[in-house]
Amino acid sequence: MRLPFPLAATPAATALREQAETLAEAFPPLVAEAEHVASTVAQGVHGRRRTGMGESFWQFRRFREGDTASSVDWRHSARSRHLFVREAEWEAAESVWIWRDGSPSMDYASDNLLTTKKNRATVLALALTSLLVQGGENVAPLGGGFTPTTGRTAQRRMAHALLDAPAGDAAAVASLPPPEHLPRYAQIVLISDFLSPVEEIVASIKSYAAEGIRGHLIQVLDPAEEDLPFNGRTEFEGIEENLRLMTGRAERLRTAYHARLNLHRDRIMEAARRVNFTFATHRTDRAPHTALLALYGALSGATDARRPPRSGV
């Protein structure tokens, strides 16, 4: 399928794509060290069925709370003492939707030898897409306007959404994922520094959980944001707000800063736990392989736990 838009071939975009492909290629040896992840990659546990457009028949399943009378297949139900719903492929199949925070705060890097948070999050998102489509998964960028698909089409769409957003696109620089109605059994992966007000973050993940969506949060931080290694006279400048703070001895702020950061993170983790979302952190001074392994394992485990048993026709 040819896309109706050109893909940018800027040096930065090309470098990120190559880095993501290299990461995905290097992943199989790491997967071999973890039996349950290797099994998932080999068998494509949650990618065996391709999604249709909502019309192809998938299975009959028992009527459950929340289903409407119009969804009941009365002819099939007449053969049994139970009510059955005729389920289409789009409704039954699973899909993974990936969102990467593109807000200005993600452009931060405390050292020229470190990648920015945005670049690392982009690499993780592209590498995860590559890994998922190898198992036949249906993937789409959250808020990109695409339906989930697999193969090279999914990879091209993800790269377009992450790397080729037009200048001034409000959605591309939003610090919170866009509200979007997703199909049942979908999973979302949110990659961000999650430094927005905690109330806004919690409200966002709760809105998805309310629709039965499973989620996985990856917090990407620069090491300076975690450690606050500054000493002596230091000026702190807000990236997204016009704020400045001058201090004569930055090291005196370290203890209070760590307490504040830990409290912020703990509140997000607790909110995620309550709605059965996973939460993990990643620093840009560390290799991305570990974060990708943990994320893929979380996706695989959540899918296995959610997969409904197939009903007989």
C-alpha positions, 0 to 999 in steps of 0.5 A: 500500500502506497501512502499518499504522503512523502516521508521526510528523509532528513539526516536526523530522521534517517539516524533515528530510523537506523538506530531503531532498526539496529535496536530491533535487530539486536533484540532477539539475543536478549529475548532468548535470555527470557523464556516467556518473551522468547516464546511470545516472539516465536509463536506470535501469541497475541498476533495470530489473527489479523483484524478486518474492517468490522464486517468479517465474522470472527466468532460467537460469544456469550452475551454479557453485561453491557451488550445491547439487544441489537448485537444479539444473533437471535438465530444462533441463540435460538439453538441454545439456552443462552444468548450469543453475540456475533463478533467481528474480527475488528471487535475481537482482535487486539491492537497496540496503539503507541504514543510518544510525548512530543512536547518541548520538555522532551527536547532536553538533554543535560549533556551533549553526549546524551540523546534527548528524551524525545529521541530516545522515546522515538527510538523506543516507539519505532523499535517496539513497532518493529518488534510487534509487527514481526509477531504479526501484531496490529499497531497504530500511532495513537492520535495519528488518524490511522487504523491498526495494521501490521507489516511495513505499512505499520512501521511507515505510519509510525515513522511518519507520525513520530518524525514527519509531523508538520510544524505547528501541529498542536497534537504533535507537541502535546504533553498528554495523550489525545483522548481517543475511542479505541476498540475493545482489547486494545492496549496503549503504550505511552512514552513520556517524561510524565512531568505534567501536573499529576492530576492531568496525567491521572485523569488521562489514564483513567479515561482510557481505563474506563473503556477497558483499555490496558495501558503501559507507561514508560517514563523517560528522564534525563539523568540530571532530572533524576539526580540533580547533580548541580552544585554552587550557583545555578540558574534553573530555567523552565522549558515550557513555562517562563520561569527562572530560579537562581540559587547560590548552592544548588546542592541544598535543593537536592534532598527536597527535589528528590522527595518531590520527584519521588512523590510525583512518580509514586502518585502516577504509579499508584494511579496506574496500579489501580487501573491495572496499567504498568509503569516503568522508568528509563534514563537516557544514559542507559541502553534502551534494550532493557526498557524495550525488553520490559515493555514487550514483556508487559505487553505480552503478559497483559495480552495473555491475561486478557485473552477471552476463551473462544466460544464454539460455533 
